[in-house]
Amino acid sequence: MAYWDWPAENTHDNSHVVLAVHGLTRTGRDFDVLAQHLSTKARVICPDIVGRGRSDWLADPQGYQIPAYVGDMLSLMGQLVQEAQNQGQPISQLDWVGTSMGGLIGLGFVTLPGLPIPVGKLVLNDVGPVIEWSSLMRIGQYLGKSGQYGSVEEGAAYLRSIAAGFGPHTDAQWLALSQAMFRQLEDGSVTTHYDPAIAVPYQALTQEASKAGEATLWSLYDQVSAKTLLLRGKDSDLLSVATAAAMAARGPRAQVVEFAGVGHAPTLVQDDQVEAVVRFLLDTP
């Protein structure tokens, strides 16, 4: 599993680590803007979850599921803790930012017993224990269908057509978000960066199984002891108003921040979105 490492500007701040974990078809490069801001006071680690970006692809696509990703993150955490101790700069504070799938991985991770360092603060970006079935169906329409494009710009235009929920972005912002989403082929064209087989377990999901999984996710959410911030796109089709309200009333009683003009999911590159996360994680006024 590859990861992007943003060391803190001042080396003594490397004792505060933020793990930032991306959504289903994305990469750790989604957090470039946020990481630049957070690295003023913390070290930020942004993995490419297996099957995506620069990470390896699995021989068995059934491994592309949340429990396996939680295990991968635990292995990464163990490595980071050991390296920090060897360098005489032990990790003293651990926080988590998870967008969509990255938030679900976070729910599994932060509730693991015996973590070497407990997660102090958790940011869930447009995701909760109840995931609307209509949103899962929408995502399933494009998941695993790796097209071929003449250039990154052409590919970026396609991504823009299926990601209206990300909200308005300038052309420069969108290109920056899109560049890591493609890999170059021998003929010079580009295709999506991820293993199309990540769609295999996803496509096997039934509405009944999804409904049954909600009880498990609520159970995990109710066990969260970390201070929790829930971000929601006001037009989100994945995280409903009712689910967000329930998350504010039970478990860690998440603080909820909504962003107008955004659906699923806020990209954390716009100033107001970045500010909300930085203020929460770094205790800035």
Buried (B, 14 or more C-beta within 10 A) or exposed (E): BBBBEBEBEEEEBBBBBBBBBBBBBBBBBBBBBBBEBBBEBBBBBBBBBBBBBBBEBBEEBEBBBBEBBBBBBBEBBEEBBEEBEEEEBEBEBBBBBBBBBBBBBBBBBBBBEEBBBEBBBBBBBBBBBBBBBEBBEBBBEBBBEBEEBEEBBBBBBBBBEEBEBBBEBEEEBBBBBBBBBBEEEEEEBBBBBBBBBBBBBBEEBEEEEBEEBBEEBBEBBEEBEBBBBBBBBEBBBBBBEEBBEBBBEEBBEBBBBBBEEBBBBBBBBBEEBBEBBBEBBBEEE
